[in-house]
């Protein structure tokens, strides 16, 4: 499996494209980001200086499934799950492929984030579908 990563620095307007990442480096990359330091710095900045919550996106380039994890306050995380999915249209009469179907879950812990990243790394899409509806 081939993965790519990007990072949203709260103080930079452009998303930082990190490029290809080996699957055994994904968790290490997540753990090396100074999440709490960034959140603390956000408290002292003007709102106009903040562009994002600190966020890491990991995408499986082979099947286009990806996660974005966003730190909210040092304890709470948001997890976004993007994937191609058939969605029903017109009262369920037709179906169409949505290549960027997105669901999210809020109120998550750092352990929840690690669990979801592990599922993405292991291509356990059923787990992610159940967890992030």
VEXDREN-2710 file (C-alpha; in Angstrom, 1 decimal):
% VEXDREN-2710
k/r/px/py/pz
1/UNK/0.0/0.0/0.0
2/UNK/1.1/3.5/-0.8
3/UNK/0.4/6.4/1.5
4/UNK/0.7/10.2/1.3
5/UNK/0.5/12.7/4.2
6/UNK/-0.2/16.4/4.6
7/UNK/-0.3/18.6/7.6
8/UNK/-2.3/21.7/8.5
9/UNK/-0.3/24.1/10.6
10/UNK/-2.6/26.5/12.4
11/UNK/-0.4/29.5/11.6
12/UNK/0.2/28.8/7.9
13/UNK/-2.5/29.4/5.3
14/UNK/-1.3/26.7/2.9
15/UNK/-1.6/23.0/3.7
16/UNK/1.9/21.4/4.0
17/UNK/2.1/18.5/1.6
18/UNK/4.5/15.9/3.1
19/UNK/4.3/13.6/0.2
20/UNK/4.7/9.8/0.2
21/UNK/5.0/8.2/3.6
22/UNK/5.8/4.6/4.5
23/UNK/3.1/2.9/6.4
24/UNK/5.5/2.1/9.3
25/UNK/6.2/5.8/9.7
26/UNK/2.6/7.0/10.0
27/UNK/2.2/6.5/13.7
28/UNK/5.7/7.9/14.4
29/UNK/4.8/11.0/12.3
30/UNK/1.5/11.4/14.3
31/UNK/3.3/11.1/17.6
32/UNK/6.1/13.6/16.7
33/UNK/3.7/16.4/15.9
34/UNK/3.7/18.9/18.9
35/UNK/-0.1/18.9/19.2
36/UNK/-0.3/20.4/22.6
37/UNK/2.3/23.1/21.9
38/UNK/0.4/24.1/18.8
39/UNK/-2.9/24.3/20.7
40/UNK/-1.2/26.3/23.5
41/UNK/0.2/28.8/20.9
42/UNK/-3.2/29.2/19.4
43/UNK/-4.5/30.5/22.7
44/UNK/-2.2/33.5/22.5
45/UNK/-2.8/34.4/18.8
46/UNK/-5.4/36.6/17.2
47/UNK/-8.2/34.7/15.5
48/UNK/-7.1/36.2/12.2
49/UNK/-3.7/34.5/12.6
50/UNK/-5.2/31.0/12.9
51/UNK/-6.1/29.2/9.7
52/UNK/-6.8/25.6/10.9
53/UNK/-6.9/23.4/13.9
54/UNK/-3.7/21.4/13.8
55/UNK/-4.5/18.4/11.5
56/UNK/-2.8/15.5/9.9
57/UNK/-4.2/13.8/6.8
58/UNK/-3.1/10.3/5.7
59/UNK/-4.4/8.8/2.5
60/UNK/-4.0/5.4/1.0
61/UNK/-3.1/6.3/-2.6
62/UNK/-4.1/2.9/-3.9
63/UNK/-7.8/2.9/-2.8
64/UNK/-8.3/6.6/-2.0
65/UNK/-9.3/6.0/1.6
66/UNK/-8.0/8.6/4.0
67/UNK/-8.2/10.0/7.5
68/UNK/-7.8/13.5/8.7
69/UNK/-7.3/13.9/12.5
70/UNK/-7.7/17.2/14.1
71/UNK/-6.7/18.2/17.6
72/UNK/-9.3/20.4/19.3
73/UNK/-8.2/21.2/22.8
74/UNK/-5.5/18.6/23.9
75/UNK/-8.1/16.1/25.0
76/UNK/-10.7/16.1/22.2
77/UNK/-10.1/15.0/18.6
78/UNK/-12.1/15.1/15.4
79/UNK/-11.6/12.3/12.9
80/UNK/-12.7/12.6/9.3
81/UNK/-12.9/9.5/7.0
82/UNK/-12.8/10.2/3.3
83/UNK/-13.4/7.4/0.8
84/UNK/-15.1/6.5/-2.5
85/UNK/-18.6/5.3/-1.8
86/UNK/-21.8/4.6/-3.8
87/UNK/-24.5/7.0/-2.5
88/UNK/-28.2/6.9/-3.3
89/UNK/-29.8/9.8/-5.0
90/UNK/-33.4/10.8/-5.8
91/UNK/-35.0/9.0/-2.9
92/UNK/-32.9/6.0/-3.4
93/UNK/-33.9/5.4/-7.0
94/UNK/-30.4/5.9/-8.4
95/UNK/-26.8/5.4/-7.2
96/UNK/-23.8/7.5/-8.0
97/UNK/-20.1/7.1/-7.0
98/UNK/-18.9/9.9/-4.7
99/UNK/-15.1/9.7/-4.8
100/UNK/-14.8/12.1/-1.8
101/UNK/-17.5/10.8/0.6
102/UNK/-16.8/12.2/4.0
103/UNK/-18.0/11.3/7.5
104/UNK/-16.7/12.6/10.8
105/UNK/-16.8/11.8/14.5
106/UNK/-16.1/14.2/17.3
107/UNK/-15.4/13.8/20.9
108/UNK/-12.6/11.3/20.3
109/UNK/-9.5/10.6/22.4
110/UNK/-5.9/10.3/21.3
111/UNK/-6.3/6.5/21.7
112/UNK/-9.3/6.6/19.3
113/UNK/-7.2/8.4/16.8
114/UNK/-4.4/5.9/17.0
115/UNK/-6.9/3.1/16.7
116/UNK/-8.3/4.6/13.5
117/UNK/-4.9/5.3/12.1
118/UNK/-4.0/1.7/12.7
119/UNK/-7.1/0.5/11.0
120/UNK/-6.2/2.7/7.9
121/UNK/-2.7/1.3/7.9
122/UNK/-4.0/-2.2/8.0
123/UNK/-6.8/-1.5/5.5
124/UNK/-9.5/-2.4/8.0
125/UNK/-12.1/-0.3/6.2
126/UNK/-15.0/-2.2/7.9
127/UNK/-13.8/-0.9/11.3
128/UNK/-13.6/2.7/10.0
129/UNK/-17.0/2.4/8.4
130/UNK/-18.5/1.3/11.8
131/UNK/-16.6/3.8/13.9
132/UNK/-17.0/6.9/11.7
133/UNK/-20.5/6.9/10.4
END
